[in-house]
Amino acid sequence: MTERSGQPGDTTGDPVPTTPVCYRHPGRETYIRCSRCDRPICTECMRDASVGHQCPECVAEGRRSVRPARTAFGGGAAGRQGNVTKALIALNVLMMLVSIASARSGNAVAGGGLGGLMGSGTPLTEWGSVLGLARFPDGHIGGVADGEWYRLVTAVFLHYGVLHLLLNMWALWVLGRTLEAVLGPLRFLALYLLAGLGGNVAAYVFTAPNRFTAGASTAVFGLFAAIFVIMRRLGRDTSAIVPILVINLIFTFTVPSISVAGHLGGLVAGAVVSLILAYAPRSRRTAFQVAGCAIVLVALIGLTLVRTAALLG
């Protein structure tokens, strides 16, 4: 028989039971344990899991080990929120307000072309629209051929009047959200910018050098081509897209003051970029898409250089 030392009632020799405390808050007693690492956690630290509760560290580790959701074309799932589309619309609206302020005239809102409904030019559109080469009223010469290459980009965000802006922003809102959700934010932004740049380069190459051209319609026409290519790639019905595209092409060729070259250039550039994004091989998709878009950009730069040499030669 085992003897126990100590006086009667003395329990110093017995193990002392202890209540578990939260590993992050030692002052809080708890009987809840993380279902993943088995550490005790208090009600503030526990996170609901598919089975039981987990501690914050295990939740964070689980998120790092889970691959982020991707779209069918390799883009991020964040595109479903349409943030890039909203940002592009906001930027276009902001530039319209600045343009109106620079003109200090109601003609910037409505006035000239398209039956008097489109606005006239402003100091901002004069600065940022596509222009090959021309002499301004004050005597100075300006244009893309004179080194103002920024015009090929800024023209995508400038408009001649509020109606011009509203028509393009409505199309961007309808097409942009769908494409951004399917492609992801970065791929959609690349498509938009390259389509807009392609339309502006076409306007520079095929339009009289002293004619101003601006508007997001170059990019929008690229989105029209892209929505057709992408939907076909996904096996979806495109019968509703073709009539809308045909109507827009009819307007392009029949309404005065519309840049035919700009619209068609944006259409072609958007089609090419969307084909690259949609049909990239899955095994090396991102590398193929980046390389393809880079080739399109280099080709557009090459066309710009050729046109510049012709104007200056």
N, C-alpha and C positions, 0 to 999 in steps of 0.2 A: 504494500500500500504506500502510495506516494505521500510524503508529508509536505505541508505548506507552511512556510515560515510566516511570522507576523502574529499580531494579536487578534483576538476575535473581532470580527467586523472590519478588519484591515484588508482592503482590496487592491493594495498597491501592486500586488503580484499579478493581477488579472489584466488582459489587454483592454485598453481604453477605446471604446467605440467612438469614431469621429464621423461627423456629417460632411459629405462632399461639398466643396465650394467651387464656384465658377472659376475656371482657369484664367479668365480675363478680369474677373471681379472677385478677388479673394475674400471680400467681406460678405459675399452673398451665398448662403447655403442653397443647395439645389440637389434634386434627385434625377434631373434630366441629363441625359448623356447624348453626345453627338453620335448619330447612327453610323458615321464613317470612321471616326478616329477614337470614339468611346470616351472622349474627355467630357467632364461635367460642364454644363453650360446653363446660364440663368435664362430667364424668359426674354431678357433684352437681347441676348446674344443668339438665341436659337433662330434658325431659318427653316421654314417649311421645306421639306424634301418629298420625293415620291414615296419614300418609306421613312417615317419618323421625322426627326429634326437634325440639322447639321449646324456646325459652328461656322462663323464667318470665313475662317481660313479654308475650310474644306469646300465651302461654296465657291470661293475665289479660285481655288485650285481646279475645281470641276469646270468652271467657265473657261479657264485657260486650256484645258485638255479637249474641249469641244470645238470642232471646226466651225467657223462662222458660216451662216447660211449664204449660199451663192445662187445667183440666177442661172438660167439655162445657158447664158453666154459668158459666165464667169464673173459677172459683176456682183457688187454687194447688195444685200437685201434692203439696205437703207434707202435704196431708190424708190421703194414703195411709198415713202413719205412725200416724194416729189419736191424735195428741198431745192434742188438745182433749178428745176423749172420755175419755182417761186422766186428764187434769187435772180434769175435772168429777167423775169417779168418786172421785178422791182427795179433792177438796174435800167431797163428800158424806160420805165415810167420816170425814174429820177432824171435820166438824160433828157426826156421830153420837157420836164419842168425847167431844167437848166437852160434848154434851148429857147423856151418861151421867155424866160427871164432875160436872156441875152439879147433878144429881139426888141423887147419893150414895146411890142405891137401885137394887136389882135390877129394880124395876118399870119403869125406863127401858129395860131390855133386853127384857123380856117381861112381860106382865101384862095388862091391859085389852083390849078389843074383839077382834073377829074370833076368837071361840072361845078367848080367853085367850092368843092367840099374838102379838098386837100389843102393843107397849110403851105405857105411859101417858105423859102429858105430863111435861115437865121445866121447870125455870126458863128454859132456853134456848128451848124450843118456845113457852112462854108469852110470851116476849119477841118472838119472830120469826115466829110463825104468822100467817096471815091472820085478822084479827078486825075486824069492822065497828065496833062500839062497845059497851063493857061496863064494868061496875064490878067491880073486882078485890076480893078479900077484905080487902085493907088499906084499902079505901075510895077509892082513886084510880080515875079513869076513863081508859081507854085504847082504842086501836083506830085503824084507818085514818082514820075520820071525825074523830078527835081530832088528826090531823096526823101519825100514824105511818105514812106512806106506804112507808117502807122494808120493811114487812111484805109488801108485794106482791112483793118480790124475794127477801128472805131465806127466805120460806116454801118456795121451790123447793129449798132445800138442807137442809131440816130434815125429820126423820122420827120417827114414833112407834114406836120399837123397831127391833131388828136385822132382824126378818123383813120389816118394811115397807121398810127400806133395801135388803135383798138382792134382793127382788122387783124394785124399781125399777132397781137397778144392773145386774142381769142383762139387763133389757130395754134399758137404755142402752148396755151393752157390745155387744149384738147389733145394735141398730139404728144406734147412733152411729158405729161404725167404717165401715159401708157408706155412710151419708149423708155423713160427713166426707170420705171418699175421692172421692165424686162431686161434692160441692159445694165442697170446699176448707175450710180451717180457719175463716176469718172468716165465711163465709156460713153454715156449719153452726152456729157459735156464735150468730149472730144468730137463726137459726131456733129454736135451743134456748131462748134467753132470751125471745124474743117469745112462743113457745108457752107457756112457763111463766108468763110475765106475763099472757098472755091467760086462762089457766086460773084464776089467782089473782084477776084482776079479775072474772071470771064468778062465782067463789065469793063475792067481796065483794058483788056486785050481787044475786045470787039466793039467798044463804044468810042465815039468821037472823043478825043483827048480833052476837049474843053467842056464836057458835059458832066454835071454833078450826078452822083448816084448814091443813095443811102436807103437803109431800111432793113429790118430783120427778115424780110420776105426771102432773101437769098438762103438763109438758114432754114426758114419754114418750108421752103420747097424741098430742101434736103430731107427734112423730117417726113414730108409726104412720101418721098421715095423710100425712106427707111422703114416707115410703118408698113408699106407694101412688102418689102423684102423680108422683114422680121416676121410678119404674120404668115407669109408663105413658108418660111423656114419652120415655124411652129405648127404648120399644118392647119391654120385657121382660115376662116372664110375672108376673102379680100374683095368680095363683090361690091361692098359699100364704099370702098376706098377709091376705086377707079373712076366712078362718076364725079366725085368731088375733085379729084386731080384733073380730070378733063375740063371741068368748069373753070378751075383756076388757070389752066393753060389757055382757055378761050379768052379769059379776061386779060391774060398776059399779052396776047397778040392783038387784042382789039381796043383796049383802053389806052388813050394817049398818056405819055409821060411815064409809062411803066418800063423798067429796064428788062427787055427780053433776054439779053445776054446774062444778066444777073440771075434771073429766075431759072433759066435753063442750066447755067453753070452750077447753081446751088443744087438743082435737081440731080445732075450728073455726079457731083461730088458726094452728095448724101447717099446716092445709090452705091457708089464704089465703097465708101467707108462702111456702110451697113452690110454689104456683102462680105467685107473683110471680118467684121465683128461676128456675123452670123455663121459663117462657114469656116471659121478657124478650126483646125484639127484639135480635138479635145486634149490630146497628150501634151501639146505645146501651145495651148490656146493663147495665153497671155503674151508670150514672146511673139507669136505670129501676128496678133492684133497690134501690138506696139510697133513691130517692124512694118506692117502694112500701112498703118496710119502715118508713120514717118516717111514712107515712100511717097504717099499722097502729098504730104507737106513739101517734100523736096521737089516734086513735080510742079507744084503751084509756084514755088519760088523760081524754078527754072523758067516757067512761062512769063513770070513777071520780069525777069532779067531780059528775056528775048524781046518783050514789048518795049521795055525801057531803052534797049539798044536801038530799036527801030525808030522810036520817037526822037532820040538824041542824035541819030546818025545823019 
